């Protein structure tokens, strides 16, 4: 899956329009959807993420140039 803005630039099986969401509490951005996964970044409360997929307690998207997973419970709304 890729951001719809990348259509025509990268090949993906699906494209999604990212949903902007904000972290309600500080959270790690993880490489995989599991708590003991590699930490790619530490995100502060109030950080905006662009979410491409969400399910099973995890949200997958990006903050800046870093793509990864955050626990859905860390997101506002």
Number of C-alpha atoms within 10 A of each C-alpha: 11 18 18 16 12 12 13 8 8 10 11 13 6 10 15 15 13 17 13 13 16 18 21 16 14 14 20 19 25 22 19 16 19 13 13 9 13 14 15 15 15 11 17 14 15 14 16 18 23 19 23 19 16 14 10 8 12 18 23 22 24 20 16 10 5 14 17 20 26 27 21 16 14 18 21 12 9
